[in-house]
Amino acid sequence: MILSMRWHYNLLFLLLLNTVSFAENKANSGLIHEQNSTFENLNTEKPDVKMIIGEIENIRLIPPNVILKARIDTGAKTTSIDARNITAFERDGKLWVRFVCVAGEKEHTLERKVIKTVQIKRHGKKAQNRYVINMRIILGNVSQLIHVNLNDRKSYTYPVLIGRNLLRDYFIVDVSKKHQLKPKKLAK
C-alpha cells in the first residue's frame, strides 16, 4: 500500500515538474524571440585595452538602425535617448511604451517592453520619472544591449546622452577630443 502511494506521488511530482518546465520554456521562447529581434548575439566581448573616445561621438541606435550624435557623460549612470510622444500601454499583461525616435528629418515609431521606471534627479529642477527599456547601442566596434531611459531631449543639443552603463569596461573619455570612433555598420 505504501509503495503504491509513493508511486502515485512520484508520478504527480513528475507531471507537475514537466508542466512547470513547459511553461518556463514557453516564456523563454518569447524572450529569445525578443532578444533576437534586438540583435542579442551582437554583444561585444570585454577588451584587454580600453578605447579612447571624446566628449561627443556618433552612435548607431538599433532599432531603427540610425546614427545619432551623442554627448558622453561619465556623471550619468544610465544612457538616455530622445523619445517623443511616449505612450504607455499593456501587452500580454506587461507594460510597454510606444515612442517616436527622431533622426534628422525622419521619425521612427518604436515599441519596447518597459524594464522599470526610474526617478532621475536633475540639478536645480524637480526629479523626473522615466521609463527604462532595452536598446542596442553601437559606439565604434562596441555593440551592447543596455538599459536606456526615455526622455524628450528636443531642447538639448544632442539626442543621446551616453552614461556609464555603456562606457564601463570599454572606454576612456578624453574631453579634449571629439568624434574618435565611427559606429560599425551592420551586415544586411
Rosetta constraint file for C-alpha pairs under 8 A:
AtomPair CA 1 CA 5 HARMONIC 6.35 0.50
AtomPair CA 2 CA 6 HARMONIC 6.18 0.50
AtomPair CA 3 CA 7 HARMONIC 6.22 0.50
AtomPair CA 4 CA 8 HARMONIC 6.44 0.50
AtomPair CA 5 CA 9 HARMONIC 6.28 0.50
AtomPair CA 6 CA 10 HARMONIC 6.12 0.50
AtomPair CA 7 CA 11 HARMONIC 6.16 0.50
AtomPair CA 8 CA 12 HARMONIC 6.11 0.50
AtomPair CA 9 CA 13 HARMONIC 6.02 0.50
AtomPair CA 10 CA 14 HARMONIC 6.18 0.50
AtomPair CA 11 CA 15 HARMONIC 6.19 0.50
AtomPair CA 12 CA 16 HARMONIC 6.17 0.50
AtomPair CA 13 CA 17 HARMONIC 6.09 0.50
AtomPair CA 14 CA 18 HARMONIC 6.13 0.50
AtomPair CA 15 CA 19 HARMONIC 6.27 0.50
AtomPair CA 16 CA 20 HARMONIC 6.29 0.50
AtomPair CA 17 CA 21 HARMONIC 6.15 0.50
AtomPair CA 18 CA 22 HARMONIC 6.02 0.50
AtomPair CA 19 CA 23 HARMONIC 6.26 0.50
AtomPair CA 20 CA 24 HARMONIC 6.19 0.50
AtomPair CA 21 CA 25 HARMONIC 6.09 0.50
AtomPair CA 22 CA 26 HARMONIC 6.16 0.50
AtomPair CA 23 CA 27 HARMONIC 6.23 0.50
AtomPair CA 24 CA 28 HARMONIC 6.02 0.50
AtomPair CA 25 CA 29 HARMONIC 6.01 0.50
AtomPair CA 26 CA 30 HARMONIC 6.63 0.50
AtomPair CA 27 CA 31 HARMONIC 6.48 0.50
AtomPair CA 28 CA 32 HARMONIC 5.99 0.50
AtomPair CA 29 CA 33 HARMONIC 6.16 0.50
AtomPair CA 30 CA 34 HARMONIC 6.30 0.50
AtomPair CA 31 CA 35 HARMONIC 6.09 0.50
AtomPair CA 32 CA 36 HARMONIC 6.03 0.50
AtomPair CA 33 CA 37 HARMONIC 6.27 0.50
AtomPair CA 34 CA 38 HARMONIC 6.58 0.50
AtomPair CA 35 CA 39 HARMONIC 6.40 0.50
AtomPair CA 35 CA 40 HARMONIC 5.08 0.50
AtomPair CA 36 CA 40 HARMONIC 5.41 0.50
AtomPair CA 36 CA 41 HARMONIC 7.18 0.50
AtomPair CA 38 CA 62 HARMONIC 7.07 0.50
AtomPair CA 38 CA 63 HARMONIC 7.21 0.50
AtomPair CA 38 CA 135 HARMONIC 7.28 0.50
AtomPair CA 38 CA 136 HARMONIC 6.66 0.50
AtomPair CA 38 CA 145 HARMONIC 7.66 0.50
AtomPair CA 39 CA 136 HARMONIC 7.48 0.50
AtomPair CA 39 CA 145 HARMONIC 7.97 0.50
AtomPair CA 40 CA 145 HARMONIC 6.75 0.50
AtomPair CA 42 CA 143 HARMONIC 6.22 0.50
AtomPair CA 42 CA 144 HARMONIC 7.22 0.50
AtomPair CA 43 CA 142 HARMONIC 7.56 0.50
AtomPair CA 43 CA 143 HARMONIC 5.23 0.50
AtomPair CA 43 CA 144 HARMONIC 4.90 0.50
AtomPair CA 43 CA 145 HARMONIC 6.78 0.50
AtomPair CA 44 CA 141 HARMONIC 7.85 0.50
AtomPair CA 44 CA 142 HARMONIC 5.51 0.50
AtomPair CA 44 CA 143 HARMONIC 5.39 0.50
AtomPair CA 44 CA 144 HARMONIC 6.43 0.50
AtomPair CA 46 CA 169 HARMONIC 6.43 0.50
AtomPair CA 46 CA 170 HARMONIC 6.61 0.50
AtomPair CA 47 CA 169 HARMONIC 7.59 0.50
AtomPair CA 47 CA 170 HARMONIC 6.65 0.50
AtomPair CA 49 CA 170 HARMONIC 7.80 0.50
AtomPair CA 50 CA 169 HARMONIC 7.03 0.50
AtomPair CA 50 CA 170 HARMONIC 5.01 0.50
AtomPair CA 50 CA 171 HARMONIC 4.95 0.50
AtomPair CA 50 CA 172 HARMONIC 6.27 0.50
AtomPair CA 51 CA 170 HARMONIC 6.36 0.50
AtomPair CA 51 CA 171 HARMONIC 4.79 0.50
AtomPair CA 51 CA 172 HARMONIC 6.01 0.50
AtomPair CA 52 CA 171 HARMONIC 5.73 0.50
AtomPair CA 52 CA 172 HARMONIC 4.77 0.50
AtomPair CA 52 CA 173 HARMONIC 5.75 0.50
AtomPair CA 52 CA 174 HARMONIC 6.58 0.50
AtomPair CA 52 CA 180 HARMONIC 7.42 0.50
AtomPair CA 53 CA 57 HARMONIC 7.33 0.50
AtomPair CA 53 CA 171 HARMONIC 6.59 0.50
AtomPair CA 53 CA 172 HARMONIC 6.21 0.50
AtomPair CA 53 CA 173 HARMONIC 5.06 0.50
AtomPair CA 53 CA 174 HARMONIC 6.07 0.50
AtomPair CA 53 CA 177 HARMONIC 7.13 0.50
AtomPair CA 53 CA 178 HARMONIC 7.14 0.50
AtomPair CA 53 CA 179 HARMONIC 7.26 0.50
AtomPair CA 53 CA 180 HARMONIC 5.40 0.50
AtomPair CA 53 CA 181 HARMONIC 6.93 0.50
AtomPair CA 54 CA 72 HARMONIC 7.45 0.50
AtomPair CA 54 CA 173 HARMONIC 5.63 0.50
AtomPair CA 54 CA 174 HARMONIC 5.08 0.50
AtomPair CA 54 CA 175 HARMONIC 5.32 0.50
AtomPair CA 54 CA 176 HARMONIC 6.68 0.50
AtomPair CA 54 CA 177 HARMONIC 4.27 0.50
AtomPair CA 54 CA 178 HARMONIC 4.23 0.50
AtomPair CA 54 CA 179 HARMONIC 6.11 0.50
AtomPair CA 54 CA 180 HARMONIC 6.08 0.50
AtomPair CA 55 CA 71 HARMONIC 6.01 0.50
AtomPair CA 55 CA 72 HARMONIC 5.03 0.50
AtomPair CA 55 CA 73 HARMONIC 7.53 0.50
AtomPair CA 55 CA 173 HARMONIC 6.74 0.50
AtomPair CA 55 CA 174 HARMONIC 6.68 0.50
AtomPair CA 55 CA 175 HARMONIC 4.73 0.50
AtomPair CA 55 CA 176 HARMONIC 7.21 0.50
AtomPair CA 55 CA 177 HARMONIC 6.29 0.50
AtomPair CA 55 CA 178 HARMONIC 5.64 0.50
AtomPair CA 56 CA 69 HARMONIC 7.07 0.50
AtomPair CA 56 CA 70 HARMONIC 5.71 0.50
AtomPair CA 56 CA 71 HARMONIC 4.80 0.50
AtomPair CA 56 CA 72 HARMONIC 5.92 0.50
AtomPair CA 56 CA 177 HARMONIC 7.74 0.50
AtomPair CA 56 CA 178 HARMONIC 4.99 0.50
AtomPair CA 56 CA 179 HARMONIC 5.95 0.50
AtomPair CA 57 CA 69 HARMONIC 5.98 0.50
AtomPair CA 57 CA 70 HARMONIC 5.35 0.50
AtomPair CA 57 CA 71 HARMONIC 6.66 0.50
AtomPair CA 57 CA 72 HARMONIC 7.29 0.50
AtomPair CA 57 CA 139 HARMONIC 7.79 0.50
AtomPair CA 57 CA 178 HARMONIC 6.25 0.50
AtomPair CA 57 CA 179 HARMONIC 4.66 0.50
AtomPair CA 57 CA 180 HARMONIC 6.88 0.50
AtomPair CA 57 CA 181 HARMONIC 6.91 0.50
AtomPair CA 57 CA 182 HARMONIC 7.90 0.50
AtomPair CA 58 CA 67 HARMONIC 6.40 0.50
AtomPair CA 58 CA 68 HARMONIC 5.60 0.50
AtomPair CA 58 CA 69 HARMONIC 4.58 0.50
AtomPair CA 58 CA 70 HARMONIC 5.79 0.50
AtomPair CA 58 CA 139 HARMONIC 7.01 0.50
AtomPair CA 58 CA 179 HARMONIC 6.69 0.50
AtomPair CA 58 CA 181 HARMONIC 7.41 0.50
AtomPair CA 58 CA 182 HARMONIC 6.41 0.50
AtomPair CA 58 CA 183 HARMONIC 6.64 0.50
AtomPair CA 59 CA 67 HARMONIC 5.47 0.50
AtomPair CA 59 CA 68 HARMONIC 5.50 0.50
AtomPair CA 59 CA 69 HARMONIC 6.38 0.50
AtomPair CA 59 CA 70 HARMONIC 6.58 0.50
AtomPair CA 59 CA 137 HARMONIC 6.66 0.50
AtomPair CA 59 CA 138 HARMONIC 5.57 0.50
AtomPair CA 59 CA 139 HARMONIC 4.92 0.50
AtomPair CA 59 CA 140 HARMONIC 7.47 0.50
AtomPair CA 59 CA 182 HARMONIC 7.44 0.50
AtomPair CA 59 CA 183 HARMONIC 5.53 0.50
AtomPair CA 60 CA 65 HARMONIC 6.26 0.50
AtomPair CA 60 CA 66 HARMONIC 5.46 0.50
AtomPair CA 60 CA 67 HARMONIC 4.38 0.50
AtomPair CA 60 CA 68 HARMONIC 6.36 0.50
AtomPair CA 60 CA 137 HARMONIC 5.82 0.50
AtomPair CA 60 CA 138 HARMONIC 4.96 0.50
AtomPair CA 60 CA 139 HARMONIC 6.69 0.50
AtomPair CA 60 CA 183 HARMONIC 5.84 0.50
AtomPair CA 60 CA 184 HARMONIC 7.85 0.50
AtomPair CA 61 CA 65 HARMONIC 5.37 0.50
AtomPair CA 61 CA 66 HARMONIC 5.48 0.50
AtomPair CA 61 CA 67 HARMONIC 6.34 0.50
AtomPair CA 61 CA 68 HARMONIC 7.30 0.50
AtomPair CA 61 CA 135 HARMONIC 7.39 0.50
AtomPair CA 61 CA 136 HARMONIC 6.03 0.50
AtomPair CA 61 CA 137 HARMONIC 5.02 0.50
AtomPair CA 61 CA 138 HARMONIC 6.59 0.50
AtomPair CA 62 CA 66 HARMONIC 7.06 0.50
AtomPair CA 62 CA 135 HARMONIC 6.57 0.50
AtomPair CA 62 CA 136 HARMONIC 5.02 0.50
AtomPair CA 62 CA 137 HARMONIC 6.37 0.50
AtomPair CA 62 CA 138 HARMONIC 7.97 0.50
AtomPair CA 63 CA 110 HARMONIC 7.89 0.50
AtomPair CA 63 CA 135 HARMONIC 7.50 0.50
AtomPair CA 63 CA 136 HARMONIC 7.27 0.50
AtomPair CA 64 CA 108 HARMONIC 6.75 0.50
AtomPair CA 64 CA 110 HARMONIC 7.87 0.50
AtomPair CA 66 CA 103 HARMONIC 6.79 0.50
AtomPair CA 67 CA 103 HARMONIC 7.54 0.50
AtomPair CA 67 CA 183 HARMONIC 7.83 0.50
AtomPair CA 68 CA 103 HARMONIC 6.75 0.50
AtomPair CA 68 CA 159 HARMONIC 6.89 0.50
AtomPair CA 68 CA 160 HARMONIC 7.09 0.50
AtomPair CA 69 CA 158 HARMONIC 5.83 0.50
AtomPair CA 69 CA 159 HARMONIC 6.50 0.50
AtomPair CA 69 CA 160 HARMONIC 6.50 0.50
AtomPair CA 70 CA 158 HARMONIC 5.60 0.50
AtomPair CA 70 CA 159 HARMONIC 6.44 0.50
AtomPair CA 70 CA 160 HARMONIC 4.54 0.50
AtomPair CA 70 CA 161 HARMONIC 5.46 0.50
AtomPair CA 70 CA 162 HARMONIC 6.45 0.50
AtomPair CA 71 CA 158 HARMONIC 6.17 0.50
AtomPair CA 71 CA 160 HARMONIC 6.34 0.50
AtomPair CA 71 CA 161 HARMONIC 4.90 0.50
AtomPair CA 71 CA 162 HARMONIC 6.12 0.50
AtomPair CA 72 CA 161 HARMONIC 5.99 0.50
AtomPair CA 72 CA 162 HARMONIC 4.89 0.50
AtomPair CA 72 CA 163 HARMONIC 6.67 0.50
AtomPair CA 72 CA 173 HARMONIC 7.82 0.50
AtomPair CA 73 CA 161 HARMONIC 6.58 0.50
AtomPair CA 73 CA 162 HARMONIC 5.86 0.50
AtomPair CA 73 CA 163 HARMONIC 5.44 0.50
AtomPair CA 73 CA 164 HARMONIC 7.46 0.50
AtomPair CA 74 CA 162 HARMONIC 7.93 0.50
AtomPair CA 74 CA 163 HARMONIC 5.83 0.50
AtomPair CA 74 CA 164 HARMONIC 5.65 0.50
AtomPair CA 74 CA 167 HARMONIC 7.81 0.50
AtomPair CA 75 CA 163 HARMONIC 7.11 0.50
AtomPair CA 75 CA 164 HARMONIC 7.42 0.50
AtomPair CA 76 CA 162 HARMONIC 7.56 0.50
AtomPair CA 76 CA 163 HARMONIC 4.70 0.50
AtomPair CA 76 CA 164 HARMONIC 6.22 0.50
AtomPair CA 77 CA 163 HARMONIC 5.17 0.50
AtomPair CA 77 CA 164 HARMONIC 5.04 0.50
AtomPair CA 77 CA 165 HARMONIC 6.18 0.50
AtomPair CA 78 CA 147 HARMONIC 7.01 0.50
AtomPair CA 78 CA 148 HARMONIC 6.18 0.50
AtomPair CA 78 CA 149 HARMONIC 7.05 0.50
AtomPair CA 78 CA 162 HARMONIC 7.22 0.50
AtomPair CA 78 CA 163 HARMONIC 4.69 0.50
AtomPair CA 78 CA 164 HARMONIC 6.17 0.50
AtomPair CA 78 CA 165 HARMONIC 5.54 0.50
AtomPair CA 78 CA 166 HARMONIC 7.96 0.50
AtomPair CA 79 CA 147 HARMONIC 7.11 0.50
AtomPair CA 79 CA 148 HARMONIC 4.90 0.50
AtomPair CA 79 CA 149 HARMONIC 6.44 0.50
AtomPair CA 79 CA 160 HARMONIC 7.46 0.50
AtomPair CA 79 CA 161 HARMONIC 5.57 0.50
AtomPair CA 79 CA 162 HARMONIC 4.54 0.50
AtomPair CA 79 CA 163 HARMONIC 4.37 0.50
AtomPair CA 79 CA 164 HARMONIC 7.33 0.50
AtomPair CA 79 CA 165 HARMONIC 6.75 0.50
AtomPair CA 79 CA 166 HARMONIC 7.24 0.50
AtomPair CA 80 CA 148 HARMONIC 5.24 0.50
AtomPair CA 80 CA 149 HARMONIC 4.79 0.50
AtomPair CA 80 CA 150 HARMONIC 5.94 0.50
AtomPair CA 80 CA 151 HARMONIC 6.69 0.50
AtomPair CA 80 CA 160 HARMONIC 5.80 0.50
AtomPair CA 80 CA 161 HARMONIC 5.10 0.50
AtomPair CA 80 CA 162 HARMONIC 6.59 0.50
AtomPair CA 80 CA 163 HARMONIC 7.51 0.50
AtomPair CA 81 CA 148 HARMONIC 6.76 0.50
AtomPair CA 81 CA 149 HARMONIC 6.50 0.50
AtomPair CA 81 CA 150 HARMONIC 5.55 0.50
AtomPair CA 81 CA 151 HARMONIC 6.22 0.50
AtomPair CA 81 CA 152 HARMONIC 7.92 0.50
AtomPair CA 81 CA 153 HARMONIC 7.37 0.50
AtomPair CA 81 CA 159 HARMONIC 6.01 0.50
AtomPair CA 81 CA 160 HARMONIC 4.55 0.50
AtomPair CA 81 CA 161 HARMONIC 6.44 0.50
AtomPair CA 82 CA 101 HARMONIC 6.44 0.50
AtomPair CA 82 CA 102 HARMONIC 7.41 0.50
AtomPair CA 82 CA 150 HARMONIC 6.36 0.50
AtomPair CA 82 CA 151 HARMONIC 5.39 0.50
AtomPair CA 82 CA 152 HARMONIC 5.12 0.50
AtomPair CA 82 CA 153 HARMONIC 4.79 0.50
AtomPair CA 82 CA 154 HARMONIC 7.02 0.50
AtomPair CA 82 CA 159 HARMONIC 4.99 0.50
AtomPair CA 82 CA 160 HARMONIC 6.18 0.50
AtomPair CA 83 CA 99 HARMONIC 5.77 0.50
AtomPair CA 83 CA 100 HARMONIC 5.54 0.50
AtomPair CA 83 CA 101 HARMONIC 5.32 0.50
AtomPair CA 83 CA 102 HARMONIC 7.60 0.50
AtomPair CA 83 CA 150 HARMONIC 5.48 0.50
AtomPair CA 83 CA 151 HARMONIC 5.38 0.50
AtomPair CA 83 CA 152 HARMONIC 5.07 0.50
AtomPair CA 83 CA 153 HARMONIC 7.11 0.50
AtomPair CA 84 CA 99 HARMONIC 5.65 0.50
AtomPair CA 84 CA 100 HARMONIC 4.94 0.50
AtomPair CA 84 CA 101 HARMONIC 6.58 0.50
AtomPair CA 84 CA 102 HARMONIC 7.92 0.50
AtomPair CA 84 CA 151 HARMONIC 7.37 0.50
AtomPair CA 84 CA 152 HARMONIC 5.32 0.50
AtomPair CA 85 CA 98 HARMONIC 7.74 0.50
AtomPair CA 85 CA 99 HARMONIC 5.38 0.50
AtomPair CA 85 CA 100 HARMONIC 6.10 0.50
AtomPair CA 86 CA 97 HARMONIC 6.53 0.50
AtomPair CA 86 CA 98 HARMONIC 5.76 0.50
AtomPair CA 86 CA 99 HARMONIC 4.47 0.50
AtomPair CA 86 CA 100 HARMONIC 7.21 0.50
AtomPair CA 87 CA 97 HARMONIC 5.41 0.50
AtomPair CA 87 CA 98 HARMONIC 5.15 0.50
AtomPair CA 87 CA 99 HARMONIC 6.33 0.50
AtomPair CA 88 CA 95 HARMONIC 6.89 0.50
AtomPair CA 88 CA 96 HARMONIC 5.70 0.50
AtomPair CA 88 CA 97 HARMONIC 4.33 0.50
AtomPair CA 88 CA 98 HARMONIC 6.40 0.50
AtomPair CA 89 CA 95 HARMONIC 5.95 0.50
AtomPair CA 89 CA 96 HARMONIC 5.30 0.50
AtomPair CA 89 CA 97 HARMONIC 5.96 0.50
AtomPair CA 89 CA 98 HARMONIC 7.66 0.50
AtomPair CA 90 CA 94 HARMONIC 5.46 0.50
AtomPair CA 90 CA 95 HARMONIC 4.78 0.50
AtomPair CA 90 CA 96 HARMONIC 5.74 0.50
AtomPair CA 91 CA 95 HARMONIC 6.50 0.50
AtomPair CA 91 CA 96 HARMONIC 6.56 0.50
AtomPair CA 94 CA 113 HARMONIC 7.38 0.50
AtomPair CA 94 CA 114 HARMONIC 7.92 0.50
AtomPair CA 95 CA 113 HARMONIC 6.23 0.50
AtomPair CA 95 CA 114 HARMONIC 5.63 0.50
AtomPair CA 96 CA 111 HARMONIC 6.92 0.50
AtomPair CA 96 CA 112 HARMONIC 5.64 0.50
AtomPair CA 96 CA 113 HARMONIC 4.25 0.50
AtomPair CA 96 CA 114 HARMONIC 5.06 0.50
AtomPair CA 97 CA 111 HARMONIC 5.60 0.50
AtomPair CA 97 CA 112 HARMONIC 5.61 0.50
AtomPair CA 97 CA 113 HARMONIC 6.41 0.50
AtomPair CA 97 CA 114 HARMONIC 6.54 0.50
AtomPair CA 98 CA 109 HARMONIC 6.96 0.50
AtomPair CA 98 CA 110 HARMONIC 5.65 0.50
AtomPair CA 98 CA 111 HARMONIC 4.41 0.50
AtomPair CA 98 CA 112 HARMONIC 6.73 0.50
AtomPair CA 99 CA 109 HARMONIC 5.69 0.50
AtomPair CA 99 CA 110 HARMONIC 5.54 0.50
AtomPair CA 99 CA 111 HARMONIC 6.59 0.50
AtomPair CA 100 CA 107 HARMONIC 6.24 0.50
AtomPair CA 100 CA 108 HARMONIC 5.46 0.50
AtomPair CA 100 CA 109 HARMONIC 4.45 0.50
AtomPair CA 100 CA 110 HARMONIC 6.22 0.50
AtomPair CA 101 CA 107 HARMONIC 5.73 0.50
AtomPair CA 101 CA 108 HARMONIC 5.06 0.50
AtomPair CA 101 CA 109 HARMONIC 6.28 0.50
AtomPair CA 101 CA 110 HARMONIC 7.22 0.50
AtomPair CA 102 CA 106 HARMONIC 5.93 0.50
AtomPair CA 102 CA 107 HARMONIC 4.56 0.50
AtomPair CA 102 CA 108 HARMONIC 6.32 0.50
AtomPair CA 103 CA 107 HARMONIC 6.30 0.50
AtomPair CA 103 CA 108 HARMONIC 7.84 0.50
AtomPair CA 112 CA 133 HARMONIC 6.47 0.50
AtomPair CA 112 CA 134 HARMONIC 7.53 0.50
AtomPair CA 113 CA 133 HARMONIC 6.28 0.50
AtomPair CA 113 CA 134 HARMONIC 7.80 0.50
AtomPair CA 114 CA 131 HARMONIC 6.40 0.50
AtomPair CA 114 CA 132 HARMONIC 5.87 0.50
AtomPair CA 114 CA 133 HARMONIC 5.03 0.50
AtomPair CA 114 CA 134 HARMONIC 7.97 0.50
AtomPair CA 115 CA 131 HARMONIC 7.63 0.50
AtomPair CA 115 CA 132 HARMONIC 5.55 0.50
AtomPair CA 115 CA 133 HARMONIC 5.26 0.50
AtomPair CA 115 CA 134 HARMONIC 7.29 0.50
AtomPair CA 115 CA 147 HARMONIC 7.98 0.50
AtomPair CA 116 CA 131 HARMONIC 6.18 0.50
AtomPair CA 116 CA 132 HARMONIC 5.32 0.50
AtomPair CA 116 CA 133 HARMONIC 7.33 0.50
AtomPair CA 117 CA 129 HARMONIC 6.60 0.50
AtomPair CA 117 CA 130 HARMONIC 5.54 0.50
AtomPair CA 117 CA 131 HARMONIC 4.57 0.50
AtomPair CA 117 CA 132 HARMONIC 5.74 0.50
AtomPair CA 118 CA 129 HARMONIC 5.55 0.50
AtomPair CA 118 CA 130 HARMONIC 5.42 0.50
AtomPair CA 118 CA 131 HARMONIC 6.52 0.50
AtomPair CA 118 CA 132 HARMONIC 7.04 0.50
AtomPair CA 119 CA 127 HARMONIC 6.32 0.50
AtomPair CA 119 CA 128 HARMONIC 5.42 0.50
AtomPair CA 119 CA 129 HARMONIC 4.37 0.50
AtomPair CA 119 CA 130 HARMONIC 6.31 0.50
AtomPair CA 120 CA 127 HARMONIC 5.48 0.50
AtomPair CA 120 CA 128 HARMONIC 5.14 0.50
AtomPair CA 120 CA 129 HARMONIC 6.19 0.50
AtomPair CA 120 CA 130 HARMONIC 7.15 0.50
AtomPair CA 121 CA 125 HARMONIC 7.83 0.50
AtomPair CA 121 CA 126 HARMONIC 7.17 0.50
AtomPair CA 121 CA 127 HARMONIC 4.54 0.50
AtomPair CA 121 CA 128 HARMONIC 6.63 0.50
AtomPair CA 122 CA 126 HARMONIC 6.56 0.50
AtomPair CA 122 CA 127 HARMONIC 5.83 0.50
AtomPair CA 122 CA 128 HARMONIC 7.69 0.50
AtomPair CA 130 CA 149 HARMONIC 6.08 0.50
AtomPair CA 130 CA 150 HARMONIC 6.04 0.50
AtomPair CA 130 CA 151 HARMONIC 6.86 0.50
AtomPair CA 131 CA 149 HARMONIC 5.58 0.50
AtomPair CA 131 CA 150 HARMONIC 5.74 0.50
AtomPair CA 132 CA 147 HARMONIC 6.13 0.50
AtomPair CA 132 CA 148 HARMONIC 5.44 0.50
AtomPair CA 132 CA 149 HARMONIC 4.30 0.50
AtomPair CA 132 CA 150 HARMONIC 6.44 0.50
AtomPair CA 133 CA 147 HARMONIC 5.49 0.50
AtomPair CA 133 CA 148 HARMONIC 5.57 0.50
AtomPair CA 133 CA 149 HARMONIC 6.41 0.50
AtomPair CA 133 CA 150 HARMONIC 7.77 0.50
AtomPair CA 134 CA 145 HARMONIC 6.27 0.50
AtomPair CA 134 CA 146 HARMONIC 5.36 0.50
AtomPair CA 134 CA 147 HARMONIC 4.64 0.50
AtomPair CA 134 CA 148 HARMONIC 6.13 0.50
AtomPair CA 135 CA 145 HARMONIC 5.44 0.50
AtomPair CA 135 CA 146 HARMONIC 5.71 0.50
AtomPair CA 135 CA 147 HARMONIC 6.48 0.50
AtomPair CA 135 CA 148 HARMONIC 6.53 0.50
AtomPair CA 136 CA 143 HARMONIC 6.87 0.50
AtomPair CA 136 CA 144 HARMONIC 5.53 0.50
AtomPair CA 136 CA 145 HARMONIC 4.19 0.50
AtomPair CA 136 CA 146 HARMONIC 6.28 0.50
AtomPair CA 137 CA 143 HARMONIC 5.83 0.50
AtomPair CA 137 CA 144 HARMONIC 5.60 0.50
AtomPair CA 137 CA 145 HARMONIC 6.42 0.50
AtomPair CA 137 CA 146 HARMONIC 7.33 0.50
AtomPair CA 138 CA 142 HARMONIC 5.51 0.50
AtomPair CA 138 CA 143 HARMONIC 4.31 0.50
AtomPair CA 138 CA 144 HARMONIC 6.49 0.50
AtomPair CA 138 CA 183 HARMONIC 5.76 0.50
AtomPair CA 138 CA 184 HARMONIC 7.05 0.50
AtomPair CA 139 CA 143 HARMONIC 6.58 0.50
AtomPair CA 139 CA 181 HARMONIC 7.12 0.50
AtomPair CA 139 CA 182 HARMONIC 7.01 0.50
AtomPair CA 139 CA 183 HARMONIC 4.91 0.50
AtomPair CA 139 CA 184 HARMONIC 7.49 0.50
AtomPair CA 140 CA 181 HARMONIC 4.91 0.50
AtomPair CA 140 CA 182 HARMONIC 4.98 0.50
AtomPair CA 140 CA 183 HARMONIC 4.10 0.50
AtomPair CA 140 CA 184 HARMONIC 5.76 0.50
AtomPair CA 141 CA 183 HARMONIC 6.26 0.50
AtomPair CA 141 CA 184 HARMONIC 5.49 0.50
AtomPair CA 142 CA 170 HARMONIC 7.66 0.50
AtomPair CA 144 CA 166 HARMONIC 7.25 0.50
AtomPair CA 146 CA 165 HARMONIC 7.16 0.50
AtomPair CA 146 CA 166 HARMONIC 7.06 0.50
AtomPair CA 147 CA 165 HARMONIC 7.71 0.50
AtomPair CA 153 CA 158 HARMONIC 7.54 0.50
AtomPair CA 153 CA 159 HARMONIC 5.81 0.50
AtomPair CA 153 CA 160 HARMONIC 7.97 0.50
AtomPair CA 154 CA 159 HARMONIC 7.05 0.50
AtomPair CA 162 CA 166 HARMONIC 6.80 0.50
AtomPair CA 162 CA 167 HARMONIC 7.54 0.50
AtomPair CA 163 CA 167 HARMONIC 6.54 0.50
AtomPair CA 164 CA 168 HARMONIC 5.52 0.50
AtomPair CA 166 CA 170 HARMONIC 7.74 0.50
AtomPair CA 167 CA 171 HARMONIC 5.29 0.50
AtomPair CA 167 CA 172 HARMONIC 7.61 0.50
